[in-house]
Amino acid sequence: MIAIKITADNQKMSFKPSIEAVNRYKTPHGPRERLIKCSIISNDCIAQIVRHFN
């Protein structure tokens, strides 16, 4: 299961969204979780997330 959360800080005047992706998966040793955070949403960031979860 992949959960992607996009957050934006509205307190500042500039709109700077960040993206966070969590991959939860099961292993023989129990459930594991992998987290990727990007401070800027870009093609590189999306590609990194896709690479991690494939």
Biopython code that builds the backbone (N, CA, C, O; Angstrom):
import numpy as np
from Bio.PDB.StructureBuilder import StructureBuilder

atoms = [
    (1, "MET", "N", (0.840, -1.188, 0.000)),
    (1, "MET", "CA", (0.000, 0.000, 0.000)),
    (1, "MET", "C", (0.880, 1.245, 0.000)),
    (1, "MET", "O", (1.839, 1.334, 0.766)),
    (2, "ILE", "N", (0.561, 2.171, -0.831)),
    (2, "ILE", "CA", (1.305, 3.429, -0.888)),
    (2, "ILE", "C", (0.364, 4.564, -0.512)),
    (2, "ILE", "O", (-0.722, 4.700, -1.076)),
    (3, "ALA", "N", (0.791, 5.370, 0.442)),
    (3, "ALA", "CA", (0.011, 6.550, 0.825)),
    (3, "ALA", "C", (0.843, 7.780, 0.508)),
    (3, "ALA", "O", (1.994, 7.880, 0.931)),
    (4, "ILE", "N", (0.273, 8.705, -0.224)),
    (4, "ILE", "CA", (0.985, 9.935, -0.566)),
    (4, "ILE", "C", (0.235, 11.112, 0.038)),
    (4, "ILE", "O", (-0.975, 11.255, -0.136)),
    (5, "LYS", "N", (0.977, 11.950, 0.748)),
    (5, "LYS", "CA", (0.372, 13.107, 1.411)),
    (5, "LYS", "C", (1.072, 14.359, 0.911)),
    (5, "LYS", "O", (2.301, 14.437, 0.919)),
    (6, "ILE", "N", (0.300, 15.322, 0.482)),
    (6, "ILE", "CA", (0.864, 16.596, 0.038)),
    (6, "ILE", "C", (0.414, 17.671, 1.019)),
    (6, "ILE", "O", (-0.782, 17.845, 1.256)),
    (7, "THR", "N", (1.375, 18.386, 1.584)),
    (7, "THR", "CA", (1.037, 19.424, 2.556)),
    (7, "THR", "C", (1.567, 20.765, 2.083)),
    (7, "THR", "O", (2.567, 20.840, 1.369)),
    (8, "ALA", "N", (0.893, 21.802, 2.484)),
    (8, "ALA", "CA", (1.333, 23.155, 2.142)),
    (8, "ALA", "C", (1.259, 24.020, 3.391)),
    (8, "ALA", "O", (0.329, 23.903, 4.188)),
    (9, "ASP", "N", (2.244, 24.884, 3.551)),
    (9, "ASP", "CA", (2.281, 25.782, 4.701)),
    (9, "ASP", "C", (1.639, 27.108, 4.302)),
    (9, "ASP", "O", (2.230, 27.899, 3.567)),
    (10, "ASN", "N", (0.441, 27.337, 4.787)),
    (10, "ASN", "CA", (-0.269, 28.566, 4.433)),
    (10, "ASN", "C", (0.072, 29.720, 5.367)),
    (10, "ASN", "O", (-0.374, 30.846, 5.142)),
    (11, "GLN", "N", (0.847, 29.462, 6.399)),
    (11, "GLN", "CA", (1.210, 30.523, 7.333)),
    (11, "GLN", "C", (2.138, 31.539, 6.666)),
    (11, "GLN", "O", (2.079, 32.735, 6.951)),
    (12, "LYS", "N", (2.984, 31.045, 5.784)),
    (12, "LYS", "CA", (3.900, 31.946, 5.085)),
    (12, "LYS", "C", (3.209, 32.471, 3.826)),
    (12, "LYS", "O", (2.255, 31.873, 3.328)),
    (13, "MET", "N", (3.699, 33.573, 3.335)),
    (13, "MET", "CA", (3.102, 34.160, 2.140)),
    (13, "MET", "C", (3.372, 33.298, 0.909)),
    (13, "MET", "O", (2.555, 33.240, -0.010)),
    (14, "SER", "N", (4.523, 32.633, 0.900)),
    (14, "SER", "CA", (4.855, 31.814, -0.273)),
    (14, "SER", "C", (4.247, 30.421, -0.111)),
    (14, "SER", "O", (4.251, 29.846, 0.977)),
    (15, "PHE", "N", (3.737, 29.906, -1.198)),
    (15, "PHE", "CA", (3.104, 28.583, -1.207)),
    (15, "PHE", "C", (4.170, 27.560, -1.568)),
    (15, "PHE", "O", (4.595, 27.472, -2.719)),
    (16, "LYS", "N", (4.600, 26.783, -0.567)),
    (16, "LYS", "CA", (5.642, 25.784, -0.819)),
    (16, "LYS", "C", (5.130, 24.411, -0.403)),
    (16, "LYS", "O", (5.312, 24.009, 0.746)),
    (17, "PRO", "N", (4.498, 23.693, -1.311)),
    (17, "PRO", "CA", (4.005, 22.369, -0.940)),
    (17, "PRO", "C", (5.159, 21.377, -0.791)),
    (17, "PRO", "O", (6.191, 21.497, -1.451)),
    (18, "SER", "N", (4.965, 20.418, 0.071)),
    (18, "SER", "CA", (5.931, 19.331, 0.182)),
    (18, "SER", "C", (5.181, 18.019, 0.000)),
    (18, "SER", "O", (3.969, 17.954, 0.208)),
    (19, "ILE", "N", (5.896, 16.992, -0.383)),
    (19, "ILE", "CA", (5.259, 15.703, -0.645)),
    (19, "ILE", "C", (5.918, 14.637, 0.216)),
    (19, "ILE", "O", (7.131, 14.641, 0.426)),
    (20, "GLU", "N", (5.097, 13.735, 0.704)),
    (20, "GLU", "CA", (5.565, 12.672, 1.589)),
    (20, "GLU", "C", (4.907, 11.379, 1.125)),
    (20, "GLU", "O", (3.687, 11.331, 0.966)),
    (21, "ALA", "N", (5.681, 10.353, 0.911)),
    (21, "ALA", "CA", (5.130, 9.073, 0.476)),
    (21, "ALA", "C", (5.522, 7.993, 1.475)),
    (21, "ALA", "O", (6.679, 7.907, 1.887)),
    (22, "VAL", "N", (4.563, 7.180, 1.857)),
    (22, "VAL", "CA", (4.821, 6.084, 2.785)),
    (22, "VAL", "C", (4.430, 4.790, 2.102)),
    (22, "VAL", "O", (3.329, 4.661, 1.569)),
    (23, "ASN", "N", (5.344, 3.833, 2.125)),
    (23, "ASN", "CA", (5.057, 2.514, 1.581)),
    (23, "ASN", "C", (5.028, 1.532, 2.741)),
    (23, "ASN", "O", (6.036, 1.343, 3.421)),
    (24, "ARG", "N", (3.882, 0.908, 2.971)),
    (24, "ARG", "CA", (3.775, -0.106, 4.019)),
    (24, "ARG", "C", (3.715, -1.467, 3.342)),
    (24, "ARG", "O", (2.897, -1.693, 2.451)),
    (25, "TYR", "N", (4.587, -2.366, 3.771)),
    (25, "TYR", "CA", (4.599, -3.691, 3.167)),
    (25, "TYR", "C", (4.942, -4.727, 4.222)),
    (25, "TYR", "O", (5.510, -4.406, 5.265)),
    (26, "LYS", "N", (4.590, -5.974, 3.937)),
    (26, "LYS", "CA", (4.812, -7.055, 4.890)),
    (26, "LYS", "C", (6.071, -7.820, 4.508)),
    (26, "LYS", "O", (6.345, -8.046, 3.329)),
    (27, "THR", "N", (6.833, -8.216, 5.524)),
    (27, "THR", "CA", (8.000, -9.071, 5.324)),
    (27, "THR", "C", (7.851, -10.261, 6.267)),
    (27, "THR", "O", (7.003, -10.240, 7.160)),
    (28, "PRO", "N", (8.666, -11.296, 6.078)),
    (28, "PRO", "CA", (8.605, -12.430, 7.018)),
    (28, "PRO", "C", (8.906, -12.007, 8.462)),
    (28, "PRO", "O", (8.521, -12.700, 9.404)),
    (29, "HIS", "N", (9.591, -10.876, 8.636)),
    (29, "HIS", "CA", (9.953, -10.412, 9.976)),
    (29, "HIS", "C", (8.932, -9.426, 10.535)),
    (29, "HIS", "O", (9.147, -8.842, 11.597)),
    (30, "GLY", "N", (7.838, -9.242, 9.831)),
    (30, "GLY", "CA", (6.819, -8.310, 10.309)),
    (30, "GLY", "C", (6.646, -7.153, 9.342)),
    (30, "GLY", "O", (7.381, -7.039, 8.362)),
    (31, "PRO", "N", (5.662, -6.285, 9.623)),
    (31, "PRO", "CA", (5.410, -5.161, 8.707)),
    (31, "PRO", "C", (6.548, -4.146, 8.722)),
    (31, "PRO", "O", (7.168, -3.899, 9.757)),
    (32, "ARG", "N", (6.802, -3.577, 7.578)),
    (32, "ARG", "CA", (7.841, -2.558, 7.445)),
    (32, "ARG", "C", (7.216, -1.316, 6.825)),
    (32, "ARG", "O", (6.139, -1.366, 6.231)),
    (33, "GLU", "N", (7.917, -0.209, 6.979)),
    (33, "GLU", "CA", (7.433, 1.054, 6.442)),
    (33, "GLU", "C", (8.603, 1.813, 5.844)),
    (33, "GLU", "O", (9.667, 1.909, 6.455)),
    (34, "ARG", "N", (8.408, 2.345, 4.661)),
    (34, "ARG", "CA", (9.441, 3.152, 4.016)),
    (34, "ARG", "C", (8.860, 4.529, 3.758)),
    (34, "ARG", "O", (7.758, 4.656, 3.225)),
    (35, "LEU", "N", (9.598, 5.550, 4.134)),
    (35, "LEU", "CA", (9.093, 6.920, 4.013)),
    (35, "LEU", "C", (10.028, 7.741, 3.143)),
    (35, "LEU", "O", (11.245, 7.708, 3.321)),
    (36, "ILE", "N", (9.457, 8.476, 2.205)),
    (36, "ILE", "CA", (10.241, 9.391, 1.373)),
    (36, "ILE", "C", (9.620, 10.773, 1.512)),
    (36, "ILE", "O", (8.405, 10.932, 1.396)),
    (37, "LYS", "N", (10.453, 11.760, 1.758)),
    (37, "LYS", "CA", (9.967, 13.138, 1.873)),
    (37, "LYS", "C", (10.684, 14.002, 0.849)),
    (37, "LYS", "O", (11.894, 13.876, 0.661)),
    (38, "CYS", "N", (9.946, 14.869, 0.195)),
    (38, "CYS", "CA", (10.533, 15.842, -0.720)),
    (38, "CYS", "C", (9.992, 17.209, -0.322)),
    (38, "CYS", "O", (8.789, 17.376, -0.124)),
    (39, "SER", "N", (10.876, 18.172, -0.208)),
    (39, "SER", "CA", (10.418, 19.506, 0.176)),
    (39, "SER", "C", (9.842, 20.253, -1.025)),
    (39, "SER", "O", (9.062, 21.192, -0.863)),
    (40, "ILE", "N", (10.226, 19.837, -2.217)),
    (40, "ILE", "CA", (9.716, 20.478, -3.432)),
    (40, "ILE", "C", (9.118, 19.393, -4.321)),
    (40, "ILE", "O", (9.744, 18.359, -4.554)),
    (41, "ILE", "N", (7.919, 19.627, -4.812)),
    (41, "ILE", "CA", (7.303, 18.664, -5.723)),
    (41, "ILE", "C", (7.895, 18.887, -7.107)),
    (41, "ILE", "O", (7.715, 19.946, -7.709)),
    (42, "SER", "N", (8.596, 17.888, -7.599)),
    (42, "SER", "CA", (9.210, 17.992, -8.920)),
    (42, "SER", "C", (9.151, 16.627, -9.592)),
    (42, "SER", "O", (8.799, 15.628, -8.964)),
    (43, "ASN", "N", (9.500, 16.596, -10.875)),
    (43, "ASN", "CA", (9.534, 15.327, -11.589)),
    (43, "ASN", "C", (10.542, 14.378, -10.960)),
    (43, "ASN", "O", (10.300, 13.173, -10.889)),
    (44, "ASP", "N", (11.676, 14.913, -10.501)),
    (44, "ASP", "CA", (12.692, 14.075, -9.863)),
    (44, "ASP", "C", (12.134, 13.413, -8.610)),
    (44, "ASP", "O", (12.387, 12.238, -8.347)),
    (45, "CYS", "N", (11.382, 14.175, -7.854)),
    (45, "CYS", "CA", (10.804, 13.654, -6.618)),
    (45, "CYS", "C", (9.812, 12.537, -6.925)),
    (45, "CYS", "O", (9.844, 11.483, -6.290)),
    (46, "ILE", "N", (8.936, 12.766, -7.893)),
    (46, "ILE", "CA", (7.950, 11.746, -8.270)),
    (46, "ILE", "C", (8.665, 10.500, -8.784)),
    (46, "ILE", "O", (8.284, 9.380, -8.446)),
    (47, "ALA", "N", (9.696, 10.693, -9.596)),
    (47, "ALA", "CA", (10.455, 9.558, -10.135)),
    (47, "ALA", "C", (11.111, 8.766, -9.009)),
    (47, "ALA", "O", (11.151, 7.537, -9.056)),
    (48, "GLN", "N", (11.620, 9.460, -8.005)),
    (48, "GLN", "CA", (12.260, 8.802, -6.867)),
    (48, "GLN", "C", (11.248, 7.936, -6.114)),
    (48, "GLN", "O", (11.557, 6.814, -5.709)),
    (49, "ILE", "N", (10.049, 8.464, -5.932)),
    (49, "ILE", "CA", (8.999, 7.711, -5.239)),
    (49, "ILE", "C", (8.626, 6.473, -6.048)),
    (49, "ILE", "O", (8.510, 5.378, -5.498)),
    (50, "VAL", "N", (8.441, 6.648, -7.346)),
    (50, "VAL", "CA", (8.051, 5.523, -8.201)),
    (50, "VAL", "C", (9.140, 4.453, -8.196)),
    (50, "VAL", "O", (8.844, 3.261, -8.113)),
    (51, "ARG", "N", (10.405, 4.884, -8.284)),
    (51, "ARG", "CA", (11.522, 3.927, -8.254)),
    (51, "ARG", "C", (11.526, 3.137, -6.954)),
    (51, "ARG", "O", (11.756, 1.927, -6.967)),
    (52, "HIS", "N", (11.277, 3.798, -5.844)),
    (52, "HIS", "CA", (11.313, 3.144, -4.538)),
    (52, "HIS", "C", (10.245, 2.073, -4.415)),
    (52, "HIS", "O", (10.464, 1.043, -3.777)),
    (53, "PHE", "N", (9.093, 2.309, -5.018)),
    (53, "PHE", "CA", (7.960, 1.426, -4.776)),
    (53, "PHE", "C", (7.747, 0.401, -5.882)),
    (53, "PHE", "O", (6.770, -0.348, -5.851)),
    (54, "ASN", "N", (8.644, 0.359, -6.852)),
    (54, "ASN", "CA", (8.503, -0.652, -7.912)),
    (54, "ASN", "C", (9.453, -1.797, -7.692)),
    (54, "ASN", "O", (9.476, -2.740, -8.483)),
]
sb = StructureBuilder()
sb.init_structure("model")
sb.init_model(0)
sb.init_chain("A")
sb.init_seg("    ")
for serial, (resi, resn, name, xyz) in enumerate(atoms, 1):
    if name == "N":
        sb.init_residue(resn, " ", resi, " ")
    sb.init_atom(name, np.array(xyz, "f"), 0.0, 1.0, " ", f" {name:<3s}", serial, name[0])
structure = sb.get_structure()
